[in-house]
């Protein structure tokens, strides 16, 4: 499911920028989750 979406996105002019923004958001969520788990236990 993700592969066709990724291929479609990279065919667009804004695809690379969108992937950078989404990657940054994913990193931020993961880092927040990691910090929450470390500090809670």
PDB file of N, CA, C, O and CB in Angstrom:
ATOM      1  N   UNK A   1       0.818  -1.189   0.000  1.00  0.00           N
ATOM      2  CA  UNK A   1       0.000   0.000   0.000  1.00  0.00           C
ATOM      3  C   UNK A   1       0.871   1.266   0.000  1.00  0.00           C
ATOM      4  O   UNK A   1       0.534   2.246  -0.664  1.00  0.00           O
ATOM      5  CB  UNK A   1      -0.935  -0.009   1.207  1.00  0.00           C
ATOM      6  N   UNK A   2       1.959   1.248   0.722  1.00  0.00           N
ATOM      7  CA  UNK A   2       2.795   2.449   0.803  1.00  0.00           C
ATOM      8  C   UNK A   2       3.634   2.660  -0.448  1.00  0.00           C
ATOM      9  O   UNK A   2       3.925   3.802  -0.806  1.00  0.00           O
ATOM     10  CB  UNK A   2       3.700   2.367   2.009  1.00  0.00           C
ATOM     11  N   UNK A   3       4.024   1.596  -1.110  1.00  0.00           N
ATOM     12  CA  UNK A   3       4.886   1.741  -2.285  1.00  0.00           C
ATOM     13  C   UNK A   3       4.211   2.510  -3.420  1.00  0.00           C
ATOM     14  O   UNK A   3       4.829   3.430  -3.956  1.00  0.00           O
ATOM     15  CB  UNK A   3       5.310   0.376  -2.781  1.00  0.00           C
ATOM     16  N   UNK A   4       2.990   2.187  -3.813  1.00  0.00           N
ATOM     17  CA  UNK A   4       2.353   2.991  -4.873  1.00  0.00           C
ATOM     18  C   UNK A   4       2.188   4.465  -4.476  1.00  0.00           C
ATOM     19  O   UNK A   4       2.350   5.359  -5.307  1.00  0.00           O
ATOM     20  CB  UNK A   4       0.983   2.401  -5.220  1.00  0.00           C
ATOM     21  N   UNK A   5       1.868   4.706  -3.213  1.00  0.00           N
ATOM     22  CA  UNK A   5       1.735   6.087  -2.739  1.00  0.00           C
ATOM     23  C   UNK A   5       3.071   6.811  -2.819  1.00  0.00           C
ATOM     24  O   UNK A   5       3.124   7.972  -3.224  1.00  0.00           O
ATOM     25  CB  UNK A   5       1.202   6.116  -1.294  1.00  0.00           C
ATOM     26  N   UNK A   6       4.145   6.138  -2.439  1.00  0.00           N
ATOM     27  CA  UNK A   6       5.478   6.734  -2.499  1.00  0.00           C
ATOM     28  C   UNK A   6       5.895   7.021  -3.931  1.00  0.00           C
ATOM     29  O   UNK A   6       6.443   8.086  -4.218  1.00  0.00           O
ATOM     30  CB  UNK A   6       6.496   5.820  -1.837  1.00  0.00           C
ATOM     31  N   UNK A   7       5.645   6.095  -4.818  1.00  0.00           N
ATOM     32  CA  UNK A   7       5.980   6.295  -6.239  1.00  0.00           C
ATOM     33  C   UNK A   7       5.188   7.469  -6.797  1.00  0.00           C
ATOM     34  O   UNK A   7       5.743   8.314  -7.498  1.00  0.00           O
ATOM     35  CB  UNK A   7       5.691   5.010  -7.066  1.00  0.00           C
ATOM     36  N   UNK A   8       3.901   7.528  -6.493  1.00  0.00           N
ATOM     37  CA  UNK A   8       3.065   8.632  -6.968  1.00  0.00           C
ATOM     38  C   UNK A   8       3.565   9.971  -6.432  1.00  0.00           C
ATOM     39  O   UNK A   8       3.612  10.967  -7.154  1.00  0.00           O
ATOM     40  CB  UNK A   8       1.604   8.413  -6.554  1.00  0.00           C
ATOM     41  N   UNK A   9       3.940   9.976  -5.141  1.00  0.00           N
ATOM     42  CA  UNK A   9       4.378  11.222  -4.514  1.00  0.00           C
ATOM     43  C   UNK A   9       5.676  11.723  -5.146  1.00  0.00           C
ATOM     44  O   UNK A   9       5.819  12.923  -5.383  1.00  0.00           O
ATOM     45  CB  UNK A   9       4.567  11.025  -3.001  1.00  0.00           C
ATOM     46  N   UNK A  10       6.618  10.832  -5.420  1.00  0.00           N
ATOM     47  CA  UNK A  10       7.891  11.269  -5.975  1.00  0.00           C
ATOM     48  C   UNK A  10       7.796  11.681  -7.447  1.00  0.00           C
ATOM     49  O   UNK A  10       8.721  12.300  -7.972  1.00  0.00           O
ATOM     50  CB  UNK A  10       8.907  10.172  -5.825  1.00  0.00           C
ATOM     51  N   UNK A  11       6.713  11.353  -8.102  1.00  0.00           N
ATOM     52  CA  UNK A  11       6.512  11.827  -9.473  1.00  0.00           C
ATOM     53  C   UNK A  11       6.035  13.276  -9.502  1.00  0.00           C
ATOM     54  O   UNK A  11       6.070  13.924 -10.547  1.00  0.00           O
ATOM     55  CB  UNK A  11       5.505  10.934 -10.198  1.00  0.00           C
ATOM     56  N   UNK A  12       5.595  13.775  -8.366  1.00  0.00           N
ATOM     57  CA  UNK A  12       5.139  15.157  -8.270  1.00  0.00           C
ATOM     58  C   UNK A  12       6.321  16.074  -7.976  1.00  0.00           C
ATOM     59  O   UNK A  12       7.356  15.629  -7.480  1.00  0.00           O
ATOM     60  CB  UNK A  12       4.055  15.302  -7.180  1.00  0.00           C
ATOM     61  N   UNK A  13       6.159  17.341  -8.282  1.00  0.00           N
ATOM     62  CA  UNK A  13       7.214  18.326  -8.059  1.00  0.00           C
ATOM     63  C   UNK A  13       7.506  18.497  -6.566  1.00  0.00           C
ATOM     64  O   UNK A  13       8.652  18.741  -6.187  1.00  0.00           O
ATOM     65  CB  UNK A  13       6.821  19.672  -8.677  1.00  0.00           C
ATOM     66  N   UNK A  14       6.503  18.376  -5.736  1.00  0.00           N
ATOM     67  CA  UNK A  14       6.635  18.601  -4.303  1.00  0.00           C
ATOM     68  C   UNK A  14       6.956  17.325  -3.527  1.00  0.00           C
ATOM     69  O   UNK A  14       6.992  17.352  -2.297  1.00  0.00           O
ATOM     70  CB  UNK A  14       5.369  19.209  -3.768  1.00  0.00           C
ATOM     71  N   UNK A  15       7.188  16.224  -4.211  1.00  0.00           N
ATOM     72  CA  UNK A  15       7.372  14.931  -3.553  1.00  0.00           C
ATOM     73  C   UNK A  15       8.546  14.876  -2.603  1.00  0.00           C
ATOM     74  O   UNK A  15       8.412  14.364  -1.492  1.00  0.00           O
ATOM     75  CB  UNK A  15       7.537  13.878  -4.572  1.00  0.00           C
ATOM     76  N   UNK A  16       9.694  15.391  -3.009  1.00  0.00           N
ATOM     77  CA  UNK A  16      10.876  15.334  -2.157  1.00  0.00           C
ATOM     78  C   UNK A  16      10.697  16.186  -0.912  1.00  0.00           C
ATOM     79  O   UNK A  16      11.083  15.779   0.184  1.00  0.00           O
ATOM     80  CB  UNK A  16      12.110  15.788  -2.926  1.00  0.00           C
ATOM     81  N   UNK A  17      10.112  17.365  -1.077  1.00  0.00           N
ATOM     82  CA  UNK A  17       9.876  18.242   0.077  1.00  0.00           C
ATOM     83  C   UNK A  17       8.875  17.599   1.033  1.00  0.00           C
ATOM     84  O   UNK A  17       9.060  17.646   2.249  1.00  0.00           O
ATOM     85  CB  UNK A  17       9.363  19.631  -0.385  1.00  0.00           C
ATOM     86  N   UNK A  18       7.834  17.011   0.500  1.00  0.00           N
ATOM     87  CA  UNK A  18       6.826  16.368   1.342  1.00  0.00           C
ATOM     88  C   UNK A  18       7.422  15.199   2.110  1.00  0.00           C
ATOM     89  O   UNK A  18       7.096  14.997   3.280  1.00  0.00           O
ATOM     90  CB  UNK A  18       5.645  15.890   0.496  1.00  0.00           C
ATOM     91  N   UNK A  19       8.292  14.426   1.466  1.00  0.00           N
ATOM     92  CA  UNK A  19       8.900  13.306   2.175  1.00  0.00           C
ATOM     93  C   UNK A  19       9.821  13.790   3.279  1.00  0.00           C
ATOM     94  O   UNK A  19       9.922  13.140   4.319  1.00  0.00           O
ATOM     95  CB  UNK A  19       9.668  12.417   1.208  1.00  0.00           C
ATOM     96  N   UNK A  20      10.490  14.905   3.083  1.00  0.00           N
ATOM     97  CA  UNK A  20      11.336  15.470   4.133  1.00  0.00           C
ATOM     98  C   UNK A  20      10.502  15.937   5.317  1.00  0.00           C
ATOM     99  O   UNK A  20      10.869  15.706   6.469  1.00  0.00           O
ATOM    100  CB  UNK A  20      12.165  16.633   3.584  1.00  0.00           C
ATOM    101  N   UNK A  21       9.390  16.589   5.039  1.00  0.00           N
ATOM    102  CA  UNK A  21       8.508  17.054   6.111  1.00  0.00           C
ATOM    103  C   UNK A  21       7.924  15.868   6.874  1.00  0.00           C
ATOM    104  O   UNK A  21       7.893  15.879   8.104  1.00  0.00           O
ATOM    105  CB  UNK A  21       7.375  17.932   5.541  1.00  0.00           C
ATOM    106  N   UNK A  22       7.463  14.851   6.160  1.00  0.00           N
ATOM    107  CA  UNK A  22       6.894  13.678   6.819  1.00  0.00           C
ATOM    108  C   UNK A  22       7.943  12.925   7.632  1.00  0.00           C
ATOM    109  O   UNK A  22       7.642  12.427   8.717  1.00  0.00           O
ATOM    110  CB  UNK A  22       6.269  12.745   5.788  1.00  0.00           C
ATOM    111  N   UNK A  23       9.157  12.838   7.125  1.00  0.00           N
ATOM    112  CA  UNK A  23      10.230  12.186   7.873  1.00  0.00           C
ATOM    113  C   UNK A  23      10.545  12.945   9.151  1.00  0.00           C
ATOM    114  O   UNK A  23      10.741  12.341  10.206  1.00  0.00           O
ATOM    115  CB  UNK A  23      11.486  12.067   7.011  1.00  0.00           C
ATOM    116  N   UNK A  24      10.592  14.260   9.060  1.00  0.00           N
ATOM    117  CA  UNK A  24      10.835  15.066  10.249  1.00  0.00           C
ATOM    118  C   UNK A  24       9.746  14.897  11.285  1.00  0.00           C
ATOM    119  O   UNK A  24      10.026  14.808  12.480  1.00  0.00           O
ATOM    120  CB  UNK A  24      10.958  16.517   9.877  1.00  0.00           C
ATOM    121  N   UNK A  25       8.504  14.853  10.831  1.00  0.00           N
ATOM    122  CA  UNK A  25       7.387  14.658  11.756  1.00  0.00           C
ATOM    123  C   UNK A  25       7.462  13.284  12.417  1.00  0.00           C
ATOM    124  O   UNK A  25       7.198  13.157  13.612  1.00  0.00           O
ATOM    125  CB  UNK A  25       6.046  14.820  11.021  1.00  0.00           C
ATOM    126  N   UNK A  26       7.814  12.273  11.661  1.00  0.00           N
ATOM    127  CA  UNK A  26       7.946  10.930  12.212  1.00  0.00           C
ATOM    128  C   UNK A  26       9.071  10.861  13.239  1.00  0.00           C
ATOM    129  O   UNK A  26       8.925  10.216  14.277  1.00  0.00           O
ATOM    130  CB  UNK A  26       8.195   9.923  11.094  1.00  0.00           C
ATOM    131  N   UNK A  27      10.176  11.511  12.960  1.00  0.00           N
ATOM    132  CA  UNK A  27      11.290  11.558  13.912  1.00  0.00           C
ATOM    133  C   UNK A  27      10.866  12.264  15.194  1.00  0.00           C
ATOM    134  O   UNK A  27      11.194  11.808  16.289  1.00  0.00           O
ATOM    135  CB  UNK A  27      12.510  12.270  13.290  1.00  0.00           C
ATOM    136  N   UNK A  28      10.144  13.365  15.069  1.00  0.00           N
ATOM    137  CA  UNK A  28       9.698  14.118  16.252  1.00  0.00           C
ATOM    138  C   UNK A  28       8.756  13.278  17.114  1.00  0.00           C
ATOM    139  O   UNK A  28       8.880  13.272  18.339  1.00  0.00           O
ATOM    140  CB  UNK A  28       8.997  15.426  15.828  1.00  0.00           C
ATOM    141  N   UNK A  29       7.827  12.577  16.491  1.00  0.00           N
ATOM    142  CA  UNK A  29       6.897  11.729  17.244  1.00  0.00           C
ATOM    143  C   UNK A  29       7.653  10.586  17.916  1.00  0.00           C
ATOM    144  O   UNK A  29       7.405  10.281  19.083  1.00  0.00           O
ATOM    145  CB  UNK A  29       5.791  11.170  16.315  1.00  0.00           C
ATOM    146  N   UNK A  30       8.562   9.961  17.196  1.00  0.00           N
ATOM    147  CA  UNK A  30       9.339   8.867  17.767  1.00  0.00           C
ATOM    148  C   UNK A  30      10.212   9.322  18.920  1.00  0.00           C
ATOM    149  O   UNK A  30      10.323   8.624  19.928  1.00  0.00           O
ATOM    150  CB  UNK A  30      10.194   8.231  16.705  1.00  0.00           C
ATOM    151  N   UNK A  31      10.834  10.483  18.783  1.00  0.00           N
ATOM    152  CA  UNK A  31      11.677  11.015  19.846  1.00  0.00           C
ATOM    153  C   UNK A  31      10.843  11.358  21.077  1.00  0.00           C
ATOM    154  O   UNK A  31      11.257  11.086  22.204  1.00  0.00           O
ATOM    155  CB  UNK A  31      12.437  12.252  19.357  1.00  0.00           C
ATOM    156  N   UNK A  32       9.683  11.948  20.866  1.00  0.00           N
ATOM    157  CA  UNK A  32       8.797  12.251  21.986  1.00  0.00           C
ATOM    158  C   UNK A  32       8.353  10.993  22.709  1.00  0.00           C
ATOM    159  O   UNK A  32       8.318  10.963  23.939  1.00  0.00           O
ATOM    160  CB  UNK A  32       7.585  13.019  21.504  1.00  0.00           C
ATOM    161  N   UNK A  33       8.017   9.961  21.963  1.00  0.00           N
ATOM    162  CA  UNK A  33       7.594   8.691  22.548  1.00  0.00           C
ATOM    163  C   UNK A  33       8.745   8.063  23.328  1.00  0.00           C
ATOM    164  O   UNK A  33       8.547   7.546  24.427  1.00  0.00           O
ATOM    165  CB  UNK A  33       7.093   7.725  21.452  1.00  0.00           C
ATOM    166  N   UNK A  34       9.943   8.108  22.758  1.00  0.00           N
ATOM    167  CA  UNK A  34      11.127   7.558  23.413  1.00  0.00           C
ATOM    168  C   UNK A  34      11.397   8.266  24.736  1.00  0.00           C
ATOM    169  O   UNK A  34      11.646   7.612  25.750  1.00  0.00           O
ATOM    170  CB  UNK A  34      12.346   7.673  22.495  1.00  0.00           C
ATOM    171  N   UNK A  35      11.352   9.587  24.734  1.00  0.00           N
ATOM    172  CA  UNK A  35      11.622  10.358  25.945  1.00  0.00           C
ATOM    173  C   UNK A  35      10.554  10.074  27.004  1.00  0.00           C
ATOM    174  O   UNK A  35      10.867   9.949  28.188  1.00  0.00           O
ATOM    175  CB  UNK A  35      11.678  11.870  25.626  1.00  0.00           C
ATOM    176  N   UNK A  36       9.310   9.974  26.580  1.00  0.00           N
ATOM    177  CA  UNK A  36       8.222   9.678  27.502  1.00  0.00           C
ATOM    178  C   UNK A  36       8.440   8.321  28.178  1.00  0.00           C
ATOM    179  O   UNK A  36       8.246   8.189  29.386  1.00  0.00           O
ATOM    180  CB  UNK A  36       6.874   9.697  26.763  1.00  0.00           C
ATOM    181  N   UNK A  37       8.837   7.333  27.407  1.00  0.00           N
ATOM    182  CA  UNK A  37       9.038   5.994  27.967  1.00  0.00           C
ATOM    183  C   UNK A  37      10.253   5.937  28.880  1.00  0.00           C
ATOM    184  O   UNK A  37      10.230   5.240  29.894  1.00  0.00           O
ATOM    185  CB  UNK A  37       9.189   4.975  26.849  1.00  0.00           C
ATOM    186  N   UNK A  38      11.302   6.650  28.539  1.00  0.00           N
ATOM    187  CA  UNK A  38      12.503   6.650  29.373  1.00  0.00           C
ATOM    188  C   UNK A  38      12.213   7.340  30.715  1.00  0.00           C
ATOM    189  O   UNK A  38      12.620   6.841  31.765  1.00  0.00           O
ATOM    190  CB  UNK A  38      13.676   7.356  28.639  1.00  0.00           C
ATOM    191  N   UNK A  39      11.529   8.460  30.687  1.00  0.00           N
ATOM    192  CA  UNK A  39      11.275   9.211  31.909  1.00  0.00           C
ATOM    193  C   UNK A  39      10.205   8.574  32.790  1.00  0.00           C
ATOM    194  O   UNK A  39      10.172   8.844  33.990  1.00  0.00           O
ATOM    195  CB  UNK A  39      10.869  10.615  31.564  1.00  0.00           C
ATOM    196  N   UNK A  40       9.333   7.738  32.235  1.00  0.00           N
ATOM    197  CA  UNK A  40       8.259   7.153  33.028  1.00  0.00           C
ATOM    198  C   UNK A  40       8.703   5.899  33.783  1.00  0.00           C
ATOM    199  O   UNK A  40       8.051   5.493  34.745  1.00  0.00           O
ATOM    200  CB  UNK A  40       7.086   6.821  32.135  1.00  0.00           C
ATOM    201  N   UNK A  41       9.787   5.296  33.360  1.00  0.00           N
ATOM    202  CA  UNK A  41      10.133   4.024  33.999  1.00  0.00           C
ATOM    203  C   UNK A  41      11.478   4.006  34.544  1.00  0.00           C
ATOM    204  O   UNK A  41      11.901   2.998  35.109  1.00  0.00           O
ATOM    205  CB  UNK A  41      10.000   2.919  33.074  1.00  0.00           C
TER     206      UNK A  41
END
